[in-house]
């Protein structure tokens, strides 16, 4: 495909598996290596600019104003605030957002703040010369709101079914009735916060009709459209800059309240405006993960083969929100059982909006599925690993389509061997060290593999350096590192000679960071752009692609060896690549897989649980950088500890307000909570996923991890807690002491 300026774009749509595996045949040997991050020194030295740190002249400062009750806003009572020192204005409009957009979903955000839908909703912005003046003025905010009663309990309303997740296949009730062994239990998980280190922040700068927003966002090509739609602008008049993001975990997928508010205020004042959310504002008005109620039913024959599987879930969200946490996402394909009933129901209530948070779906669905499988293993009297392997379907049990690469059994076998699973205590409550009850548990990991359309541009200069350009973001996952490695491998360069430019909508639109799509999607676009460059080199040298080797800044073809400078002369070569998901995303059931093995100690007197060691074994296609991938999995297992033991949003039962709205009261695991974690990757190539044969790794490291911990707690104590997190008060009554 030829671009507007005459350049060719190398385009690939994945309509069939790509088995060329070209990265395996390149000569530079840097792909997969555990290289350090080039952005690391910038971050530790404080010179990497985050959203609130861009130096913008004449910048005013805004503080968001929130509602303390639900109802109809009658007045913001601006006069008292505007009379305070330094205040430049109080802003509110129908352009303001009720809550952030969903980012990947593509729908327009819900706008308008005249009706307060939840406690903590942003309904205004005060702007002053300094942040301190704006914050002081915000304390005087006393809006007039006509109260309205709203339901905040998800089990007090009639839920709406989500047809996209509904499966009713065979006769599950009959399978349960006739089963030799069965499990029929209800599990609950509490809501979670993304809890990213960097709060949401934006600086809005207008230049006539054109808006530049410096922000903390994950999905720039979607965010640009959301911002333009919200403000009634043409996309061409909107630029977003988001070069470094201090964590997102789903909370920064969509354009959020502070970005729109900053833009509205900057337009009204005719000068730049910066808005940074406080931690409490982030917790109250940015996406939460929904709480869940999950009814699990498993029916098995005498040998433990599943004959029936039921997974019916209740979640919640605000009215008019399209997002529904896909709780049974892995349940659809992970295990067999011809009689199946899977459903997802949404209760429309008035708590803060629910959205994507840290591996939506599998994060809370997988642990419960794996708990139910553990319960079935005990009922049958079979090893939990053996039970899972016995129930792996040959094809997708609902659609019949084939699997892509699936090394789930291999992950379990390798993990069992490395962990010493065969030597574990098999009797719940049977192993003790003084006051401590010792237990071992395992669980599977799976995460659907997704990709997204992505474009990239690669320029190879005559001096032997290259530049990679795409608006892809790096939210701490290593995008700068991995994309540079792909280009270095394809062009035969030292990675230090590849500059990667990200996080600016003036660059080619990448996939964005979310849903573990980034490395495969944008990496493939960079790969294709480099293929374009290699083709141009072949044309310049008069050789065939199969005869060209690029290594250490040199080109070798036939009996000729020359530097890239000699090969290119005074020219520079630019290649553009576009990757598109195609039919293979529908023709193959693609997922990453893994297995966790865990040892815990539970104090028989206090109920305190300590995770003593944990192993994760994963198969996620080609690993592009062993160090960044390992870091992702270490973080995922740490999230698993939080889900299992500490993390829960607490809502006021009267009005749905989040009570524990900061990191002092919302407990994420810290260093002392995290034991030795070990990560192992299995060699794998996924030809159906993308031309670089990788699959998403970021969220896979989390999915199911909490289940291994809670299964180990049962093995230690004989107490089965079905309400997450497993705090000591839920264990105490059943402990032997």
C-alpha positions in Angstrom: 0.0 0.0 0.0 1.4 3.4 -1.0 1.1 6.4 1.4 0.2 9.9 0.5 3.9 11.0 0.2 4.7 8.1 -2.2 6.3 5.7 0.4 5.2 2.1 0.5 3.7 0.6 3.6 4.3 -3.0 4.3 0.9 -4.3 5.4 0.1 -7.7 6.8 -3.4 -8.9 7.8 -3.3 -12.2 9.8 -5.7 -14.2 7.7 -3.5 -17.3 7.9 -0.7 -18.5 10.3 2.7 -17.0 9.5 5.2 -19.7 9.8 8.2 -17.9 8.3 9.6 -17.2 11.8 12.0 -14.7 10.3 13.3 -13.5 13.7 14.7 -16.9 14.3 16.8 -16.5 11.2 18.2 -13.0 11.8 21.9 -12.7 12.7 22.1 -10.1 15.4 20.9 -12.4 18.2 19.4 -9.7 20.5 15.7 -10.7 20.3 14.6 -12.4 23.5 17.7 -11.3 25.4 17.3 -9.8 28.9 18.4 -6.3 27.9 18.1 -3.3 30.2 15.6 -0.6 29.5 17.0 2.4 27.7 14.5 4.6 29.6 15.7 3.3 33.0 18.4 6.0 33.6 16.0 8.7 32.6 13.4 7.5 35.2 15.8 7.0 38.1 17.4 10.4 37.4 14.1 12.1 37.3 14.5 13.4 33.8 11.8 11.4 32.1 8.8 13.8 31.9 5.6 12.4 33.3 2.2 14.0 32.5 2.4 16.8 35.2 6.1 17.5 34.7 6.2 19.2 31.3 7.4 22.8 31.7 4.7 24.9 30.1 4.9 28.7 30.4 2.1 30.7 32.1 0.4 27.5 33.3 -2.5 27.8 35.7 -3.4 25.0 38.1 -6.8 23.4 38.6 -8.3 21.2 41.3 -11.3 19.0 40.6 -14.5 19.5 42.6 -16.6 16.5 43.6 -20.1 15.8 44.8 -20.6 14.5 48.3 -24.1 13.2 47.6 -26.1 11.9 44.6 -28.9 13.9 43.0 -29.5 17.0 40.8 -27.0 19.8 40.8 -28.8 23.1 41.4 -25.9 25.4 41.9 -22.1 25.3 42.3 -22.1 28.4 44.5 -19.2 29.9 42.6 -19.1 33.3 44.2 -17.5 32.2 47.4 -14.8 30.3 45.6 -14.1 33.0 43.0 -13.6 35.6 45.7 -10.6 33.7 47.2 -7.0 34.8 46.4 -5.5 33.7 43.1 -8.7 32.1 41.8 -9.1 32.5 38.1 -12.4 30.8 37.7 -14.7 27.8 38.4 -15.6 25.7 35.5 -18.3 23.1 34.7 -20.1 22.1 31.6 -21.9 19.4 29.7 -18.6 18.5 28.2 -17.3 17.2 31.5 -17.2 13.5 31.9 -19.1 11.4 34.4 -16.3 8.9 34.5 -13.4 8.0 32.2 -14.0 6.5 28.8 -13.2 2.8 28.3 -10.4 3.3 25.8 -10.3 0.1 23.9 -14.1 -0.2 23.6 -14.5 2.7 21.1 -17.7 4.1 22.6 -18.0 7.8 23.4 -17.6 8.6 27.1 -20.7 9.5 29.2 -20.8 13.3 29.5 -22.7 15.8 31.6 -22.5 16.4 35.4 -25.9 17.9 36.1 -27.1 14.6 37.6 -24.7 13.1 40.1 -24.6 9.3 39.6 -22.2 8.4 42.4 -20.6 9.9 45.5 -17.3 11.4 44.5 -18.3 12.3 40.9 -16.4 15.3 39.5 -18.8 18.1 38.8 -16.5 21.1 38.6 -13.0 22.5 38.5 -11.5 25.5 40.3 -8.4 27.1 38.6 -6.0 29.4 40.3 -2.5 30.9 39.7 -0.9 28.2 42.0 -1.8 24.7 42.9 -1.9 25.7 46.6 -4.5 28.5 45.9 -6.6 26.1 43.9 -6.5 23.4 46.5 -7.4 26.0 49.3 -10.3 27.2 47.2 -11.6 23.7 46.7 -12.2 23.4 50.4 -14.9 26.1 50.1 -16.8 24.2 47.5 -20.4 23.8 48.8 -22.7 22.9 45.8 -26.4 22.9 46.1 -27.6 19.3 45.2 -31.1 18.1 45.4 -30.6 14.6 46.9 -32.0 11.5 45.2 -32.0 8.0 46.5 -30.2 5.4 44.5 -29.6 1.7 44.9 -26.0 0.8 45.7 -26.3 -2.9 46.5 -25.7 -5.2 43.5 -27.9 -7.9 44.9 -30.9 -5.6 45.5 -31.7 -5.1 41.8 -32.8 -7.3 38.9 -29.6 -7.7 36.8 -29.3 -7.4 33.0 -28.0 -10.5 31.1 -25.0 -10.1 28.9 -25.8 -12.1 25.8 -22.2 -12.0 24.6 -21.1 -14.3 27.4 -24.2 -16.6 27.5 -23.8 -20.3 26.8 -26.5 -22.9 27.5 -25.3 -26.2 26.0 -26.7 -29.7 26.8 -28.3 -30.4 30.2 -26.2 -29.1 33.1 -28.8 -29.9 35.7 -29.0 -33.5 34.5 -25.2 -33.8 34.5 -25.1 -32.5 38.1 -27.8 -35.0 39.1 -26.1 -38.0 37.5 -22.5 -37.0 38.4 -20.3 -39.4 40.4 -18.7 -36.3 41.9 -19.8 -32.7 41.9 -19.1 -29.2 43.1 -21.8 -26.6 43.6 -20.5 -23.5 45.4 -20.7 -19.7 45.4 -17.6 -17.6 45.5 -17.4 -13.8 46.0 -14.6 -11.4 45.1 -14.5 -7.7 46.3 -13.8 -4.8 44.0 -10.2 -3.6 43.2 -8.5 -0.4 42.4 -5.8 -0.1 39.7 -3.6 1.8 42.2 -1.1 3.0 39.7 1.8 4.9 41.2 1.3 8.0 39.0 -2.0 9.8 39.6 -4.1 10.9 36.6 -2.8 14.3 35.3 -3.2 16.5 32.3 -1.9 19.8 31.0 -4.0 21.4 28.3 -2.5 23.9 25.8 -4.5 25.6 23.1 -3.0 27.2 19.9 -6.0 28.8 18.2 -8.4 26.0 17.4 -5.7 23.3 18.0 -5.4 21.5 21.4 -2.3 19.7 22.8 -2.9 17.6 25.9 0.0 16.3 27.9 -1.5 13.4 29.8 -1.1 10.0 31.4 -2.9 7.7 28.9 -2.5 4.2 27.5 -4.3 4.2 24.2 -3.5 7.3 22.3 -5.3 6.7 19.0 -8.5 6.0 20.9 -7.9 8.8 23.4 -7.4 11.3 20.7 -10.8 10.4 19.2 -12.4 10.5 22.7 -11.0 13.9 23.5 -12.1 15.3 20.1 -15.6 13.8 20.4 -16.0 15.2 23.9 -15.0 18.7 22.9 -16.6 18.8 19.5 -13.3 19.0 17.7 -11.8 17.5 14.6 -9.3 14.8 15.4 -6.8 16.6 13.2 -6.9 19.5 15.7 -6.0 17.3 18.7 -2.6 16.1 19.8 -1.9 14.0 22.9 1.6 13.6 24.3 2.1 10.7 26.7 5.8 9.7 26.5 6.1 8.1 30.0 3.2 6.7 32.1 3.7 5.7 35.7 1.5 2.7 35.5 -2.0 2.3 34.2 -3.3 -1.2 34.8 -6.5 -0.3 32.8 -7.3 2.9 34.7 -5.7 5.1 31.9 -7.2 3.3 29.0 -9.7 6.1 28.3 -9.7 9.9 28.4 -10.5 10.9 31.9 -12.2 13.7 33.8 -9.1 15.8 34.4 -8.1 15.9 30.8 -11.5 17.3 29.6 -11.7 19.7 32.6 -8.2 21.0 31.9 -9.1 21.6 28.2 -12.4 23.4 29.0 -10.7 25.6 31.5 -7.7 26.4 29.3 -10.0 27.3 26.4 -12.0 29.6 28.8 -9.0 31.3 30.3 -6.9 31.5 27.1 -3.9 30.0 28.9 -2.5 26.5 29.7 -4.1 24.7 32.7 -2.7 21.7 34.6 -4.9 19.4 36.6 -3.5 16.6 38.8 -5.9 14.3 40.6 -5.3 13.5 44.3 -5.1 9.9 45.3 -8.5 10.1 46.8 -10.0 11.5 43.6 -8.4 8.7 41.6 -9.9 6.1 43.9 -13.4 7.7 43.9 -13.9 8.7 40.3 -11.6 6.5 38.2 -12.5 3.0 37.2 -12.9 0.3 39.9 -13.0 -3.4 39.3 -16.5 -4.7 40.0 -17.2 -7.0 42.9 -18.4 -10.4 41.7 -20.7 -13.3 42.9 -19.8 -16.5 41.0 -21.9 -19.7 41.1 -19.7 -22.6 40.1 -21.0 -26.0 39.2 -18.8 -28.9 38.2 -20.0 -32.4 37.4 -17.6 -35.3 36.9 -17.6 -39.0 36.4 -15.9 -41.5 38.7 -12.5 -40.8 37.1 -12.8 -37.1 37.4 -13.7 -36.3 33.7 -16.0 -33.3 33.5 -19.4 -34.0 32.2 -20.8 -30.5 33.1 -19.5 -27.0 33.8 -21.5 -24.0 35.1 -20.1 -20.6 35.7 -22.8 -17.9 36.4 -21.6 -14.5 37.5 -23.1 -11.3 38.9 -21.2 -8.0 38.5 -22.2 -4.4 38.6 -21.8 -1.1 36.8 -23.5 2.3 36.5 -26.4 2.7 34.1 -25.5 3.5 30.5 -22.0 1.9 30.7 -21.2 -0.7 28.1 -18.3 -2.4 29.9 -19.1 -5.6 31.7 -16.2 -7.5 33.4 -15.9 -10.7 31.3 -15.6 -13.0 34.3 -15.9 -16.4 32.5 -13.5 -15.4 29.7 -11.2 -18.4 30.2 -14.0 -20.7 31.4 -15.3 -20.9 27.9 -12.3 -22.8 26.6 -9.9 -24.0 29.4 -11.7 -27.3 30.3 -14.1 -29.6 28.7 -17.5 -30.8 29.8 -20.3 -31.2 27.1 -23.1 -29.8 29.3 -22.4 -26.2 29.9 -24.1 -23.1 31.3 -22.2 -19.9 31.4 -23.8 -16.5 32.0 -22.9 -12.9 33.0 -25.4 -10.6 34.6 -24.9 -6.9 35.3 -26.6 -5.1 38.2 -27.1 -1.4 37.4 -26.2 0.5 40.6 -24.8 3.8 41.7 -21.3 3.0 42.8 -18.3 4.5 40.9 -18.1 3.2 37.4 -16.6 -0.3 36.9 -14.1 -0.8 34.1 -10.9 -2.5 33.0 -8.6 -3.1 35.9 -5.6 -5.5 35.8 -6.5 -8.3 33.5 -10.3 -7.9 33.4 -12.2 -11.1 33.4 -9.6 -13.7 34.2 -8.2 -11.8 37.2 -11.3 -12.7 39.2 -12.8 -15.5 37.1 -9.7 -17.7 36.9 -9.0 -17.9 40.6 -12.6 -19.0 41.3 -12.5 -21.6 38.4 -9.3 -22.9 39.8 -10.7 -23.1 43.3 -13.6 -25.1 42.1 -11.3 -27.4 40.2 -9.3 -27.9 43.5 -12.5 -28.7 45.3 -13.3 -31.3 42.6 -9.9 -32.8 42.8 -10.4 -33.3 46.6 -13.9 -34.8 46.0 -12.6 -37.2 43.4 -9.4 -38.0 45.3 -7.1 -37.1 42.4 -4.0 -35.0 42.1 -5.0 -31.4 41.1 -2.5 -31.4 38.3 -3.8 -34.7 37.0 -7.4 -33.6 37.2 -6.7 -30.5 35.0 -4.7 -32.5 32.4 -7.5 -35.1 32.2 -10.0 -32.4 31.3 -8.1 -30.5 28.5 -10.4 -30.4 25.4 -9.0 -31.2 22.0 -10.7 -28.2 20.5 -12.7 -25.2 21.8 -15.6 -27.0 23.7 -18.2 -24.5 22.6 -17.2 -23.4 19.1 -15.2 -26.4 17.9 -12.4 -24.2 16.5 -8.8 -25.5 16.9 -6.4 -24.1 19.5 -3.3 -22.2 18.6 -0.3 -23.3 20.5 -1.3 -24.6 24.0 1.3 -25.7 26.4 -0.9 -25.7 29.5 -0.1 -29.3 30.4 3.7 -28.7 29.8 3.5 -25.6 32.2 1.9 -27.8 34.9 4.4 -30.6 34.4 7.4 -28.3 34.4 6.1 -26.4 37.4 5.4 -29.6 39.4 8.9 -30.8 38.8 10.6 -27.6 39.7 8.5 -27.0 42.8 8.7 -30.5 44.2 4.9 -31.0 44.0 5.2 -34.7 44.3 6.7 -34.3 47.8 4.0 -31.9 49.1 1.7 -32.5 52.0 -1.5 -34.1 50.6 -3.6 -34.0 53.8 -5.3 -30.7 54.6 -4.0 -29.5 58.0 -1.4 -32.3 58.1 1.9 -30.4 58.1 2.9 -28.1 61.0 5.9 -26.1 62.1 5.1 -24.9 65.7 2.2 -22.5 65.5 2.4 -22.5 61.7 0.3 -24.7 59.4 2.1 -25.4 56.1 0.2 -25.9 52.8 0.8 -26.2 49.1 -1.5 -25.2 46.3 -1.5 -24.9 42.5 -3.6 -23.2 39.9 -3.6 -22.8 36.2 -3.1 -19.5 34.3 -4.7 -18.5 31.0 -5.3 -15.2 29.3 -7.0 -14.7 25.9 -4.5 -13.4 23.3 -5.6 -10.3 21.5 -4.0 -8.0 18.9 -4.9 -4.6 17.5 -4.2 -2.7 14.3 -0.9 -0.9 14.6 1.4 1.2 12.4 5.1 2.1 12.8 7.8 3.9 10.9 11.4 2.9 10.9 14.2 5.1 9.5 17.7 3.7 8.8 20.4 6.4 8.5 23.6 6.1 6.6 25.6 6.5 9.8 24.3 3.1 11.0 21.6 4.3 13.4 17.9 3.7 13.2 14.8 5.5 14.6 11.5 3.7 15.4 8.4 5.9 15.6 4.8 5.0 16.7 2.4 6.5 19.2 2.5 3.3 21.3 2.9 4.0 25.0 5.2 2.6 27.6 3.3 2.3 30.9 6.3 0.7 32.6 6.1 -2.5 30.6 9.2 -2.1 28.5 7.8 -0.9 25.1 10.9 1.3 24.5 13.1 -1.8 25.1 11.2 -4.4 23.1 10.4 -2.3 20.0 14.1 -1.3 19.8 15.1 -5.0 20.0 12.8 -6.0 17.2 14.3 -3.2 15.0 17.9 -4.0 16.1 17.4 -7.7 15.2 15.9 -7.1 11.8 18.4 -4.4 10.8 21.5 -6.0 12.3 22.3 -3.2 14.8 23.4 -2.8 18.3 20.2 -1.9 20.2 22.1 1.1 21.6 22.0 2.5 18.0 18.2 2.3 17.8 16.2 5.3 19.1 12.6 4.6 19.9 10.1 7.5 19.9 6.7 6.8 21.5 3.7 8.4 23.1 2.8 11.2 20.6 -0.2 11.2 18.3 1.9 13.0 15.7 3.5 9.6 15.2 2.0 6.7 13.3 -0.9 5.2 15.3 0.0 2.1 17.3 -2.1 -0.3 19.2 -1.7 1.3 22.6 -1.0 -0.5 25.9 -3.9 -2.5 27.2 -5.2 -6.0 27.1 -1.6 -7.3 26.7 -1.8 -6.3 23.0 1.1 -3.9 22.7 4.3 -5.9 22.2 2.7 -8.2 19.6 0.8 -5.6 17.7 3.3 -2.7 17.6 6.2 -5.2 17.5 4.7 -6.6 14.4 4.3 -3.2 12.8 8.0 -2.4 13.5 8.9 -5.8 12.1 7.0 -5.1 8.9 8.6 -1.6 8.6 12.0 -3.2 9.0 11.1 -5.8 6.3 10.3 -2.8 4.1 13.8 -1.3 4.8 15.5 -4.6 4.1 13.7 -4.8 0.7 15.0 -1.3 -0.1 18.6 -2.4 0.9 18.3 -5.4 -1.4 17.2 -3.1 -4.2 20.2 -0.9 -3.6 22.6 -3.8 -3.6 20.9 -5.8 -6.4 20.5 -8.9 -4.3 17.7 -11.2 -3.2 16.4 -10.9 0.4 17.3 -14.5 1.1 21.0 -13.6 0.3 21.1 -10.6 2.6 22.6 -10.8 6.2 22.6 -7.7 8.4 24.8 -7.9 11.5 26.8 -5.5 13.6 26.1 -2.6 11.3 27.3 -4.4 8.2 25.5 -5.8 5.1 26.7 -9.2 3.7 25.5 -10.6 0.4 27.3 -13.2 -1.6 31.0 -12.5 -1.2 30.5 -8.8 -0.5 30.7 -7.3 3.0 30.2 -3.6 3.6 29.2 -1.2 6.2 25.6 0.1 6.1 27.1 3.6 5.4 28.7 2.2 2.2 25.6 0.3 1.3 23.3 3.3 1.7 25.7 6.0 0.5 24.3 9.4 1.6 20.7 8.1 1.7 18.5 7.2 4.5 15.8 4.5 4.1 12.4 4.8 5.6 10.0 1.8 6.0 6.4 1.8 7.2 4.6 -1.1 8.5 0.9 -1.8 9.3 -0.2 -4.9 11.2 -3.9 -6.0 11.2 -5.6 -8.8 13.1 -7.3 -11.0 10.6 -9.1 -14.3 10.3 -6.7 -16.2 12.5 -8.0 -14.3 15.5 -11.4 -16.0 14.8 -10.1 -19.3 13.3 -7.9 -20.3 16.3 -8.6 -20.2 20.0 -5.5 -18.2 21.1 -4.4 -17.8 24.6 -1.3 -17.7 26.8 -1.0 -20.4 29.5 0.8 -21.0 32.7 0.7 -22.7 36.1 1.4 -21.5 39.6 2.7 -23.5 42.6 2.7 -21.9 46.0 3.6 -22.7 49.6 2.0 -20.8 52.5 2.2 -20.8 56.2 -0.9 -20.0 58.2 -0.6 -19.1 61.9 -2.9 -21.4 63.8 -3.4 -18.9 66.6 -3.8 -15.6 64.7 -4.9 -16.7 61.3 -2.1 -14.7 59.6 -1.1 -16.0 56.2 2.3 -15.7 54.8 3.2 -16.8 51.3 6.6 -18.5 51.6 7.5 -19.3 48.0 5.8 -19.2 44.7 6.6 -20.4 41.2 5.1 -19.4 37.9 5.7 -21.3 34.6 4.4 -19.6 31.4 4.1 -20.2 27.7 3.3 -17.0 25.8 4.7 -17.5 22.4 8.1 -15.9 21.6 9.5 -14.0 24.6 10.8 -10.7 23.2 12.8 -9.7 26.2 13.4 -12.1 29.0 13.9 -9.4 31.7 10.9 -7.3 30.9 8.7 -10.4 30.6 9.9 -11.7 33.9 9.2 -8.4 35.5 5.7 -8.5 34.2 5.2 -11.9 35.7 6.7 -11.0 39.0 4.3 -8.1 39.2 1.4 -10.4 38.2 2.2 -12.8 41.0 2.4 -9.9 43.4 -1.1 -8.8 42.3 -2.1 -12.4 43.0 -1.0 -12.1 46.6 -3.0 -8.9 46.9 -6.1 -10.4 45.4 -5.8 -13.4 47.7 -5.0 -11.7 51.0 -5.3 -8.0 51.1 -7.1 -6.0 48.4 -10.7 -5.0 48.6 -12.6 -1.8 48.0 -15.0 -1.1 50.8 -18.3 0.7 50.0 -20.5 2.6 52.4 -23.7 0.6 52.4 -25.8 3.7 52.6 -24.5 5.6 49.5 -21.9 3.4 47.8 -19.1 5.7 48.6 -15.6 4.1 48.6 -14.5 4.3 52.2 -10.8 3.1 51.8 -9.9 5.6 49.1 -6.1 5.8 49.5 -3.1 3.6 49.8 -3.1 3.8 53.6 -6.4 1.9 53.7 -6.5 0.0 50.4 -3.8 -2.6 51.1 -1.6 -3.5 48.1 1.3 -5.9 48.8 4.6 -4.3 49.7 8.1 -5.8 49.8 7.7 -7.5 53.2 4.5 -9.2 51.9 6.3 -10.7 48.8 8.5 -13.8 49.2 10.9 -15.4 46.7 9.1 -15.5 43.4 10.4 -17.6 40.5 9.5 -17.3 36.9 10.1 -19.8 34.1 9.2 -19.4 30.4 8.7 -22.3 28.0 10.0 -22.1 24.5 7.0 -21.5 22.1 6.1 -19.8 18.8 2.5 -18.8 18.1 2.3 -18.6 14.3 -1.4 -17.7 14.3 -1.0 -14.6 16.5 1.4 -12.3 14.6 4.5 -12.4 12.4 6.8 -12.2 15.4 5.1 -15.3 17.0 4.6 -13.6 20.4 1.5 -13.6 22.7 0.5 -11.2 25.4 2.5 -11.7 28.7 1.6 -8.8 30.9 -1.7 -9.9 32.3 -1.1 -13.7 32.0 1.3 -13.4 34.9 -1.7 -12.5 37.1 -4.6 -14.7 35.9 -5.2 -17.5 38.4 -2.3 -16.6 40.8 -4.7 -15.9 43.7 -6.3 -19.3 43.3 -3.0 -21.0 43.9 -2.6 -19.1 47.2 -6.1 -19.8 48.4 -5.8 -23.5 47.4 -2.6 -23.6 49.5 -4.4 -22.1 52.4 -7.0 -24.9 52.3 -4.2 -27.5 52.1 -2.6 -25.9 55.1 -5.7 -25.5 57.3 -8.6 -27.6 55.9 -10.6 -24.3 55.9 -12.1 -23.4 52.5 -12.7 -19.6 52.4 -14.9 -18.7 49.4 -14.9 -14.9 49.9 -11.9 -13.0 48.6 -9.7 -11.7 50.1 -8.8 -14.3 52.7 -8.3 -12.1 55.7 -7.5 -13.6 59.1 -11.0 -13.1 60.5 -12.4 -15.5 57.8 -10.0 -18.2 58.8 -10.0 -18.0 62.6 -13.2 -19.8 63.4 -12.1 -22.9 61.5 -8.5 -23.1 62.7 -7.6 -26.0 65.1 -6.2 -23.7 67.8 
